[in-house]
Amino acid sequence: MQKRRLGQTDLSIAPLVLGGNVFGWTADEKTSFDLLDRFVGAGLNAIDTADSYSRWVPGNNGGESEMIIGKWMKSRGNRDKVVVITKVGSDMGQGRKDLSAAYIEKAIDASLKRLQTDAIDLYLSHWPDPTTPYEETLGAYQKLLAKGKIRHVGASNLDAGQLRAALDVASLRGLPRYAVLQPEYNLYDRASFDGPLRDLCMGEDIGVVTYFSLAKGFLSGKYRSEADLGKSARGDDVKGYLNGRGMRILAALDAVSGRHAAKQAEVALAWVIARPGVTAPIASATTLDQVDSLVRAASLKL
């Protein structure tokens, strides 16, 4: 599988990243191990997670996804073969999004323990924290880099103004710059990335790894009406896409997928992979057939 360099980092990843949000949620530990084995066995190498996955599940506390990934890497002895991306700053019970130095210092050790590793390849600020200056957050990351606990830093959910401000602070203060951005981006949700944010990322050589790349599953084509929403645990999240624009996008996907003898999800992901400025989309899977589909998407040329 051909790899792509992730911005200015020394990380090279396949053009599709496996989403770990389902581990400990719609995929139990055994299923997660099988999915990870299939994904890496096909030549793909990057896994995305966060400390908060999957805290939204009743009975979960957060950290379940990291723990499963850590157990899998330990059992397979393949830590050096995979690129691990995780995130910090979501509400883990503290009642707010938190990127303070004190919180990051505590959170990194918890993530390292769950992942059973001594370093995280890419550590992302999960959400903007308006109460903490960029200087404090980036300063905390600088210390983690110096200690070898993380290798590179990035951010998720920043707009162009926020990313520009963070880059300026890093340059002015001699602090680590965000090397990777993780924005929401797909065939339906395009406006927030296309334009100034994409231009900034391309101009600054920032790697881009997109999330909700299948619009929460809508672009798989299996949700055509409200009657379809019960097909999965994520069905309710798709309701907002069931409108005229969404149906037109599905019709276009149907046509293109027919021409390429591919599934709608494969075409939707291949479209993201081919977009200017995008390094790789994230997509999750709960079955081996879905992993195989992700692998095909990574090689599909539209």
N, C-alpha and C positions, 0 to 999 in steps of 0.2 A: 504494500500500500504506500503510495507516494505521500511524503510528509510535507508540511508547510511550516516555515519558521514563524514563531509567535512573536510578532513585533520585533523589538530589539533584544529580546531575551535569547538565551542559548537553547531554548526549548523548541523542539520540532515535533509537531503533532499531525496525525492523520486528519483529513478534512471533515471529520465528524467526531464529536465528543459525546460520550455516553453520560446521560443524566442520571445521577444517583438519588434524585428526589423520591423515587419509588421504593428504594430499599428500606425495608422496615415499615412500609405502608402497603402498597398493592403487590409487592414482591417480598416474600419472607426470606429468611437467610439462605435456605437451600436453593430457592429459585434465583436469588440474587447471585449466588456463586455460579450457577449454571449460565446465567446471562453474561456475567463478567468473563467466564472462561470462553464462551463463544465469541464475544466481542474482541478480546485480545488475541484469541486464536486465529481470527480473520485478518490480523495485521493492524488493527486500530489500537491506539495506545493512551488516550487521554480520558480521564474520568472526572466529572464535576460533581461536587457535593457542597454541603454547608453544615456548620455546627447545629443549625436549627432544624435540619431534616431528620426525622419527620415529626416535629413537635405538635403538629396540628391533628395528629391521630389520637383519639381518646386512649389514655393510658400511657402514651409516649411522653418523654421529657425533652426530646431533642438529642441529637448525637447518635441516633440509631443508624443512620446511613453511614456515617464515618466509622462506626464500630464494625459494621458488616464489611465494609471495604478493607478495614484494617485486618480483620480476621482472614479475609480472603487472601490478601497479599502475604500474610504470615504463613498461611497454609500452603500457598503455591510457591513461596520463595522468589517472587518476581518483582519486588519493589523497584528494582533498577530498570524494569522493562516498561513501567507505566508512569505517566505524568499525572500527578494528583493535584487537582484544583479544589480548594475549599474556601469558605467565606466566613467572615466575622462581622458582628454588629447588629444582627437581628435580635429581636426581643426573645431572650431565653428565660424570661421570668422576672427580669429587672424592670419591666414596665415601659421600656422605651428602646429605640435604636441607639446603640452606644458604640462610639469609636474613640472613647477616651483611652489614654495610655494605660491607665490602671486596668481597664476592662480588657484591652487587647493582650496585655501581659498575662492575665489570668486565662483568657480564652485560648491562646495559642498552646499552652501546656495541656489543656484539656483535649484539644483537637489532636495533638501529637500522641497523647496516650491512647485515645480511641482508635486512631489510625495505625498505631503500633509502628511508628516511624520516627526518625530523629530529625527529619526536615520535610517541609511541605514545598512542592515545586512552585506553586503559584497561590498566593494568599490574597484574597480580594476583600475590600470593604463592601459589605453586602448592600447597604443602603446609605444615603447621605445622613449625616448626623449634624443638624444645624447648631447643636449646642457645643460642639467640639471643633476648635480651629484646625484647619488642614495641617498647620505646623505641628500640632500635638500628635495627630494621627500618624503623619509621615515620620515624625521623630521616633515614635514607638516602633514603626516598621524598620527604621534604620538600626535600632538596637537589635531587633530580631534577626536582621540580615547579618549583622556583625557577629552574632552568636551562632549563626549557621542554622537557625531554626526554620527559616524560610529562604527561598532562593530568589523569588521575584514577587513584586506586588502589583496589584491592579485594583479596579473598582467596578462595581455594578450599579446600574440605575442612575448614573450621572447624566445631566444634560450638557450641552456644549459649553455653557457658561460656567458650570460647576467644574467640569474637567479642565477648562482653560485656567480657572483660578487655582486648581490643585497643581497643575503643571508649573504655573508661575511661582507659586510658593516653593515648590521643590527646587526650581532653578535659582531663586533668590537666596534661599537658605542652605543650599547644598544638601538637600534631602533627597531620598529616593523618589523617582517619578513613577507615576502609574504607567506600567508598560503594556497593560492589557485592559480593555473595557469589555464588560458583559452587558449589552443592552437587550431589551426586548425587540425582536425583529422577525417578521415573517411576511408571507404574501399579503396578509390582511393588515397587520399592524406595521406600517412602514414609515409613517410620518415623523416619528420621534428620532429615528436614526438617519434616514435619507435627508441630506441637506447639510447644515452646519456641523452636526456632530460627526457625520461620516467624513466630511472634508477635514475636520480637525484631526481625526484619527489617522487619516491617510497622510496628511501633512506632517504629523509628528511621528509617523511610523509606529503607531500603537496597534497591537494585535486586537482583533475583535472576535469574540466568541459569543454568539447570540443565544438567548434563551427564549422559551416559548416558540421555538422555531416552527412548530406545527400548530400554533395558535391553540394550545391546550388540547390538542387532539382533533380540532375541527377540520384541519387540512388533511386528515387521514381519509376523509370522505364518508366516514361511517355515521355522521350525524347530519341528517337531511331535514329533520323536523323535530318538534318537541317530543314526539313519541320515541325518538331514538336516544333521548338523554339518559335513559336508564341502562344503557348498554355498558357503562363503566362507572367507577367511583368518581370520575372527573366530569361526568356528563353535565352536571349543573353549571360547571364553569364555561361551558360552550354556548349556553343559551343566547348570550349577547351577539354571537356571530350569525344567528339564524335570521338574516334579513336579506334584502335584495342584493346588496353588495356581496355578502357572503355566498349567496347562491350563484351569482355570476362568476365568482372566483372558483367555486366548485365545478361549474360547467366548463370553465377553461382548463382546470386540472383534469377533468374527465377526458377532454379532447386530446390534450398533450400526452397524458398517460396511455391513451389508446394508441397513439402513434409510436410510442417508445416501448410498448408492451411492458409497462411499468405500473406500479401502484401509485395512487395519488400522493401518498406520503413521500414516496421516493422522489417524485417530480418536485414537490414542494421543498424538500430539503436540497435537492440538486440546484434549484433556483437560488436558494440562499447561499450555497457554496460558491456559486458562480458570480455573486454580486461583488462589485468593486469594494474593496476595503474589508471584506469579511474573511477571516482566517478559517473559521469553522462554526457550524451551528451545533448546539446541544440538542439531543433528542433522547428520550428515555424509552425503555421497552419493558414489557412484562412477560413476554414469551420469546422462545428461541426463534420462531418465525419472524417476529418483529425485529430481532437483532439482525437476522439475515437480510431483512429489508433495509435496515440502516446501512449495512455493508454495501448493498447494491446501490443505494443512493450516493454513497461516497465516490462511486466510480461512474455514475451516470452523467453523460454529456448531453445537454439539451440543444 
